């Protein structure tokens, strides 16, 4: 399972790894009310992720590493809050968690660590045999799951 963390929108994607092409079991976006106060939004996100983890029961959760853009330091702080509650939910679920840098994930699905969101969407669509482009946050989460699965396969060889 891949999770693309965000306070307003958190993408998730669940893959089953058997065979030559992973199969998409589930994907979507969890959302919080941007007008709500931080604590309530974090509680809501935590509850939604906990519920999702109970339903899906993933063996592995791949979470995007925290990154900071020098021009937008507040974004990294807010993202850190969201990642924290997601990490807590994953730890409580007992699933194994790994984190990957955005550039590593982009390289795994597009061949370039500097790919755009649109390029990631297109690559995920092609790699997973989807009939239409997934929403950008869901596409990022599927890319995380795909990269994590590729790493597991490489390690088990």
LINWOTA-V420598 format. One record per backbone hydrogen bond with DSSP energy under -0.5 kcal/mol. CO is the residue of the C=O (numbers start at 1). NH is the residue of the N-H. E is the energy in kcal/mol with one decimal. If there is no record, write none. Layout:
co->{CO & CO}
nh->{NH & NH}
e->{E & E}
This chain:
co->{1 & 2 & 3 & 3 & 4 & 8 & 9 & 10 & 11 & 12 & 13 & 14 & 14 & 15 & 16 & 23 & 23 & 26 & 28 & 30 & 32 & 33 & 37 & 38 & 39 & 40 & 41 & 42 & 43 & 44 & 45 & 46 & 47 & 48 & 49 & 50 & 51 & 52 & 53 & 59 & 61 & 61 & 62 & 63 & 68 & 69 & 72 & 72 & 73 & 74 & 75 & 76 & 77 & 78 & 79 & 80 & 81 & 82 & 83 & 84 & 85 & 86 & 87 & 88 & 89 & 90 & 90 & 91 & 96 & 98 & 100 & 101 & 101 & 102 & 103 & 104 & 105 & 106 & 106 & 106 & 107 & 112 & 116 & 117 & 118 & 119 & 120 & 121 & 122 & 123 & 124 & 125 & 125 & 126 & 135 & 136 & 137 & 138 & 139 & 140 & 141 & 142 & 143 & 144 & 145 & 146 & 147 & 148 & 149 & 150 & 151 & 152 & 153 & 154}
nh->{62 & 13 & 5 & 64 & 11 & 32 & 11 & 30 & 4 & 28 & 2 & 25 & 26 & 17 & 23 & 16 & 25 & 14 & 12 & 10 & 34 & 36 & 41 & 42 & 43 & 44 & 45 & 46 & 47 & 48 & 49 & 50 & 51 & 52 & 53 & 54 & 55 & 56 & 57 & 96 & 63 & 98 & 3 & 100 & 70 & 72 & 75 & 76 & 77 & 78 & 79 & 80 & 81 & 82 & 83 & 84 & 85 & 86 & 87 & 88 & 89 & 90 & 91 & 92 & 93 & 94 & 95 & 94 & 61 & 63 & 65 & 104 & 105 & 106 & 107 & 108 & 109 & 110 & 111 & 112 & 111 & 115 & 120 & 121 & 122 & 123 & 124 & 125 & 126 & 127 & 128 & 129 & 130 & 129 & 139 & 140 & 141 & 142 & 143 & 144 & 145 & 146 & 147 & 148 & 149 & 150 & 151 & 152 & 153 & 154 & 155 & 156 & 157 & 157}
e->{-3.3 & -2.0 & -0.8 & -1.3 & -1.9 & -1.7 & -0.5 & -3.1 & -2.5 & -2.2 & -3.1 & -3.0 & -1.3 & -0.5 & -2.5 & -2.5 & -0.6 & -3.4 & -2.5 & -2.8 & -0.7 & -2.1 & -2.2 & -2.6 & -2.3 & -2.4 & -2.5 & -2.7 & -2.5 & -2.4 & -2.6 & -2.7 & -2.4 & -2.3 & -2.7 & -2.2 & -2.1 & -2.8 & -2.4 & -1.9 & -0.6 & -2.3 & -2.6 & -1.8 & -0.5 & -2.0 & -0.8 & -0.9 & -1.4 & -2.5 & -2.7 & -2.1 & -1.5 & -1.8 & -2.9 & -2.1 & -1.8 & -1.9 & -3.1 & -2.2 & -2.1 & -2.6 & -2.8 & -2.4 & -1.5 & -1.0 & -0.9 & -0.7 & -2.8 & -2.7 & -2.9 & -0.6 & -2.0 & -2.7 & -2.1 & -1.9 & -1.7 & -2.8 & -0.7 & -0.7 & -1.2 & -1.1 & -2.1 & -2.5 & -2.4 & -2.5 & -2.8 & -2.3 & -2.3 & -3.2 & -2.2 & -0.6 & -2.2 & -0.7 & -2.9 & -2.3 & -1.9 & -2.6 & -2.4 & -2.1 & -2.4 & -2.7 & -2.7 & -2.5 & -2.5 & -2.5 & -2.0 & -2.2 & -2.5 & -2.1 & -2.2 & -2.1 & -0.6 & -0.5}
